[in-house]
Amino acid sequence: MREPQLVTAEGLPDRVTIYEVGPRDGLQNESAIVDVAVKAEFIRRLVDAGLTTVETTSFVHPKWVPQLADAAELLEQLDLPDGVRAPVLVPNERGLDRALAAGVREIAIFASATETFATKNLNSTLDEQFTMFTPTIQRALDAGLTVRGYVSMCYGDPWEGDVPIDQVVKVGARLVELGCHELSLGDTIGVATPGQVTALIRAFTAAGVPVDKLAVHFHDTYGQALANTVTALREGITTVDSSAGGLGGCPYAESATGNLATEDLLWQLNGLGIHTGVNLEKLVTTSTWMAGQLGKPSPSRVVQALAG
């Protein structure tokens, strides 16, 4: 299988952690329900390809995301190797109860940087969302779990338009103060450009949130995800969210198209000589298999090029 020519560039990290979100963020956006056995096999194949962090599912109420109603059953089917992180998304304390019962050791919570998205997605105001997060995070920490915080709509909102940087920083910094060990900055509708990425990361570090607590989560709606990623790496980011095969979007934001494809990200990182531990050929084979299960082609350009 073809690999990119290796030419390094200055100012980039030697190693990047790929935070794989396909099984959760990818499959939650599918119109059809994927069988739990297929999901379990998907995760096993991702791990076999070398991914060491795979967000497996969400304990959101099945009414809101029926595609992930089988969360507990899925986790029962998984027996992942030591050293593989398998976080799950939890929306509130009820979700945390289910995650704890399933033996989960790492969770993520999902916050909004804008008032309108908080109302539509969390049934809350921008400030009131923390009333829900605070006990959830505290109970998780008390139980010995690690907690990741997602901040959505960091660069633009389909209802409000541009989002002030200081507003994003205020939300994210508050999550860190509550105990989140990592903060993923989401370009939920894929409108960010490199200058915005630089400005937001620098605003967080200026506010006292160290860059090693930050991750980036880009969507490719306007074709900017890879440019934004390399910009983030130059600012010191070393954790990048992506979705195998480019699966996913956001069920609450209709203008959001797929996540940055893990294969597209890996092609870029391999060409720059940045180590990830992920095998591109195995990953392409996995995403091609999953596309067959879903009955539609993968939107990943690298998958299309290498599996075509």
C-alpha positions as CSV (number, residue, x, y, z in Angstrom):
1,M,0.0,0.0,0.0
2,R,1.3,3.4,-0.9
3,E,2.6,5.6,1.9
4,P,3.4,9.4,1.7
5,Q,7.0,10.5,1.2
6,L,8.5,11.3,4.5
7,V,9.6,15.0,4.8
8,T,9.7,16.5,8.2
9,A,8.9,20.1,9.1
10,E,10.1,22.3,12.0
11,G,7.9,23.3,14.9
12,L,5.9,20.1,15.0
13,P,5.7,17.4,17.8
14,D,7.5,14.1,17.4
15,R,4.4,12.1,18.5
16,V,0.6,12.7,18.4
17,T,-2.1,10.8,20.1
18,I,-5.1,10.1,17.9
19,Y,-8.3,10.1,19.9
20,E,-10.6,7.9,17.8
21,V,-14.3,8.9,18.0
22,G,-15.8,6.8,15.1
23,P,-17.7,4.3,17.2
24,R,-19.4,7.0,19.2
25,D,-19.4,10.3,17.3
26,G,-19.4,8.6,14.0
27,L,-22.1,6.0,14.4
28,Q,-24.4,8.2,16.5
29,N,-25.1,10.1,13.3
30,E,-26.1,7.1,11.2
31,S,-29.7,6.9,10.2
32,A,-29.8,3.1,10.5
33,I,-29.2,1.2,13.7
34,V,-25.9,-0.7,13.5
35,D,-25.9,-4.2,15.1
36,V,-24.0,-4.3,18.4
37,A,-21.8,-7.2,17.1
38,V,-20.7,-5.0,14.2
39,K,-19.9,-2.2,16.6
40,A,-17.8,-4.5,18.8
41,E,-15.9,-5.8,15.8
42,F,-15.3,-2.3,14.5
43,I,-13.7,-1.3,17.8
44,R,-11.6,-4.5,17.9
45,R,-10.3,-3.8,14.4
46,L,-9.5,-0.2,15.3
47,V,-7.5,-1.4,18.3
48,D,-5.8,-4.0,16.2
49,A,-4.7,-1.2,13.8
50,G,-2.9,0.4,16.7
51,L,-5.3,3.0,18.1
52,T,-4.9,3.1,21.8
53,T,-7.8,5.6,22.6
54,V,-11.2,4.7,21.2
55,E,-14.3,6.4,22.4
56,T,-16.7,3.5,22.3
57,T,-20.2,4.7,23.0
58,S,-22.5,7.1,24.9
59,F,-24.8,6.7,27.9
60,V,-27.2,9.3,26.6
61,H,-30.9,8.5,26.9
62,P,-31.9,6.2,24.0
63,K,-34.7,8.6,23.2
64,W,-32.2,11.2,22.0
65,V,-29.6,8.9,20.3
66,P,-31.3,5.6,19.6
67,Q,-28.2,4.5,17.6
68,L,-26.3,4.1,20.9
69,A,-29.1,2.5,23.0
70,D,-27.0,-0.7,23.2
71,A,-24.1,1.0,25.2
72,A,-24.1,-1.4,28.1
73,E,-24.5,-4.5,25.8
74,L,-21.6,-3.2,23.6
75,L,-19.2,-2.8,26.6
76,E,-20.1,-6.3,27.8
77,Q,-18.9,-7.7,24.4
78,L,-15.5,-5.9,24.5
79,D,-12.4,-7.4,26.1
80,L,-9.8,-4.9,25.0
81,P,-6.0,-5.3,25.7
82,D,-4.3,-3.6,28.6
83,G,-3.3,-0.1,27.8
84,V,-6.2,0.7,25.6
85,R,-8.4,3.6,26.8
86,A,-12.1,3.2,26.1
87,P,-13.9,6.3,27.2
88,V,-17.6,6.8,27.0
89,L,-19.7,10.0,26.7
90,V,-22.1,10.7,29.6
91,P,-24.6,13.5,29.6
92,N,-25.5,13.7,33.2
93,E,-25.6,11.8,36.5
94,R,-28.0,9.2,35.2
95,G,-25.6,8.5,32.4
96,L,-22.8,8.3,34.9
97,D,-24.7,5.8,37.0
98,R,-25.0,3.5,33.9
99,A,-21.3,4.0,33.0
100,L,-20.2,3.1,36.6
101,A,-22.4,0.0,36.5
102,A,-20.7,-1.0,33.3
103,G,-17.2,-0.7,34.8
104,V,-16.1,2.3,32.8
105,R,-12.9,4.0,33.9
106,E,-12.9,7.1,31.7
107,I,-15.8,9.4,30.7
108,A,-16.3,12.5,28.6
109,I,-18.9,15.3,29.1
110,F,-20.3,17.5,26.4
111,A,-20.6,21.3,26.9
112,S,-21.7,24.1,24.7
113,A,-19.8,27.4,24.0
114,T,-23.1,29.1,22.9
115,E,-26.4,29.8,24.4
116,T,-28.5,28.5,21.5
117,F,-26.7,25.2,21.2
118,A,-26.9,24.7,25.0
119,T,-30.7,25.2,24.8
120,K,-31.1,22.9,21.8
121,N,-28.7,20.2,22.8
122,L,-28.6,20.3,26.6
123,N,-32.0,21.9,27.4
124,S,-30.1,24.4,29.4
125,T,-28.6,27.9,29.3
126,L,-24.9,28.6,28.9
127,D,-24.5,29.0,32.6
128,E,-27.0,26.5,33.8
129,Q,-25.2,23.6,32.0
130,F,-22.6,23.7,34.8
131,T,-25.3,22.9,37.3
132,M,-25.6,19.6,35.5
133,F,-21.9,19.0,35.0
134,T,-20.6,19.8,38.4
135,P,-22.0,16.8,40.3
136,T,-21.4,14.5,37.4
137,I,-17.7,15.5,37.2
138,Q,-17.3,15.4,41.0
139,R,-18.8,12.0,41.4
140,A,-16.7,10.6,38.6
141,L,-13.5,12.0,40.1
142,D,-14.5,10.6,43.5
143,A,-14.9,7.2,41.9
144,G,-11.4,7.4,40.4
145,L,-12.4,8.1,36.9
146,T,-10.8,10.5,34.5
147,V,-13.0,13.1,32.8
148,R,-12.6,14.7,29.4
149,G,-14.6,17.8,28.6
150,Y,-15.8,18.6,25.1
151,V,-16.6,22.2,24.2
152,S,-18.8,22.4,21.1
153,M,-19.4,25.3,18.7
154,C,-15.9,26.8,19.5
155,Y,-15.5,28.5,16.1
156,G,-19.0,29.1,14.9
157,D,-22.6,28.4,15.6
158,P,-25.3,27.8,12.9
159,W,-27.8,30.0,14.8
160,E,-25.6,32.6,16.4
161,G,-22.8,32.9,13.8
162,D,-19.4,33.9,15.0
163,V,-18.6,32.9,18.6
164,P,-16.4,35.2,20.7
165,I,-13.1,33.7,21.7
166,D,-13.4,34.9,25.3
167,Q,-16.8,33.1,25.6
168,V,-15.3,29.8,24.5
169,V,-12.4,30.2,26.9
170,K,-14.7,31.0,29.8
171,V,-16.7,27.8,29.2
172,G,-13.6,25.6,28.7
173,A,-11.6,27.0,31.7
174,R,-14.6,26.4,33.9
175,L,-14.6,22.7,32.9
176,V,-10.9,22.5,33.7
177,E,-11.5,24.1,37.1
178,L,-14.2,21.5,37.8
179,G,-11.6,18.7,37.2
180,C,-11.6,17.8,33.5
181,H,-8.1,16.4,32.7
182,E,-8.4,17.2,29.0
183,L,-10.4,19.7,27.0
184,S,-11.4,19.0,23.4
185,L,-12.1,22.1,21.4
186,G,-14.8,21.3,18.8
187,D,-15.3,22.9,15.4
188,T,-18.8,21.3,15.4
189,I,-19.9,22.8,12.0
190,G,-16.4,22.8,10.4
191,V,-16.1,26.6,9.8
192,A,-12.7,27.2,11.5
193,T,-9.7,28.5,9.7
194,P,-6.1,28.4,10.8
195,G,-6.0,32.0,12.2
196,Q,-8.9,31.2,14.5
197,V,-7.3,28.0,15.7
198,T,-4.1,29.8,16.6
199,A,-6.0,32.6,18.4
200,L,-8.2,30.3,20.4
201,I,-5.3,28.0,21.6
202,R,-3.3,31.1,22.6
203,A,-6.3,32.6,24.4
204,F,-6.6,29.4,26.5
205,T,-2.9,29.4,27.4
206,A,-3.1,33.1,28.3
207,A,-6.0,32.2,30.6
208,G,-3.9,29.7,32.5
209,V,-5.0,26.5,30.7
210,P,-1.8,24.7,29.6
211,V,-1.6,23.5,26.0
212,D,-1.0,19.9,27.2
213,K,-4.6,19.9,28.5
214,L,-6.0,20.8,25.1
215,A,-7.1,18.6,22.2
216,V,-8.7,19.6,18.9
217,H,-11.8,18.2,17.2
218,F,-12.3,19.4,13.6
219,H,-15.1,18.7,11.1
220,D,-14.3,19.0,7.4
221,T,-17.4,20.8,6.2
222,Y,-15.4,23.5,4.4
223,G,-12.3,21.4,3.8
224,Q,-10.2,23.0,6.5
225,A,-9.7,20.2,9.0
226,L,-6.2,19.2,8.0
227,A,-5.0,22.7,7.6
228,N,-6.5,23.5,11.1
229,T,-4.8,20.4,12.5
230,V,-1.3,21.2,11.4
231,T,-1.8,24.7,12.7
232,A,-2.9,23.3,16.1
233,L,0.2,21.1,16.2
234,R,2.4,24.1,15.6
235,E,0.8,25.6,18.7
236,G,1.8,22.6,20.8
237,I,-1.3,20.4,20.6
238,T,-0.5,16.7,20.7
239,T,-4.0,15.1,20.9
240,V,-6.2,15.1,17.8
241,D,-9.7,13.7,17.6
242,S,-10.7,12.0,14.4
243,S,-13.1,9.4,13.1
244,A,-12.2,6.3,11.1
245,G,-13.5,6.6,7.6
246,G,-14.7,10.2,8.2
247,L,-17.9,8.9,9.9
248,G,-20.1,11.2,11.8
249,G,-21.5,14.7,12.2
250,C,-23.7,16.0,14.9
251,P,-27.4,15.0,15.2
252,Y,-28.2,18.4,16.7
253,A,-26.5,20.6,14.1
254,E,-27.7,19.8,10.6
255,S,-25.0,21.8,8.9
256,A,-22.3,19.7,10.4
257,T,-20.7,17.1,8.1
258,G,-18.3,14.4,8.9
259,N,-15.4,14.5,11.3
260,L,-11.8,14.7,10.2
261,A,-11.1,11.2,8.8
262,T,-8.5,9.3,10.8
263,E,-6.9,8.0,7.6
264,D,-6.6,11.5,6.2
265,L,-5.0,12.6,9.4
266,L,-2.7,9.6,9.5
267,W,-1.5,10.2,5.9
268,Q,-0.5,13.8,6.9
269,L,1.2,12.8,10.1
270,N,3.1,9.9,8.4
271,G,4.3,12.2,5.8
272,L,5.6,14.6,8.4
273,G,7.4,11.8,10.3
274,I,5.1,12.2,13.4
275,H,4.7,9.0,15.2
276,T,1.2,7.7,16.2
277,G,1.7,3.9,16.4
278,V,-1.3,3.4,14.0
279,N,-1.0,1.2,10.9
280,L,-2.5,2.9,7.9
281,E,-3.1,-0.2,5.9
282,K,-5.0,-1.9,8.7
283,L,-7.0,1.2,9.3
284,V,-8.0,1.6,5.6
285,T,-9.1,-2.1,5.6
286,T,-11.2,-1.5,8.7
287,S,-12.9,1.6,7.3
288,T,-13.6,-0.2,4.0
289,W,-15.1,-3.0,5.9
290,M,-17.3,-0.7,8.0
291,A,-18.4,1.2,4.9
292,G,-19.6,-2.1,3.6
293,Q,-21.5,-2.7,6.8
294,L,-23.2,0.7,6.4
295,G,-23.9,0.2,2.7
296,K,-22.2,3.4,1.6
297,P,-18.7,4.5,0.6
298,S,-16.4,6.1,3.0
299,P,-16.0,9.9,2.7
300,S,-12.3,9.7,3.6
301,R,-10.2,10.8,0.6
302,V,-7.4,8.5,1.7
303,V,-9.7,5.5,2.0
304,Q,-11.0,6.3,-1.5
305,A,-7.5,6.6,-2.9
306,L,-6.0,3.5,-1.3
307,A,-9.0,1.1,-1.4
308,G,-10.3,2.2,-4.8
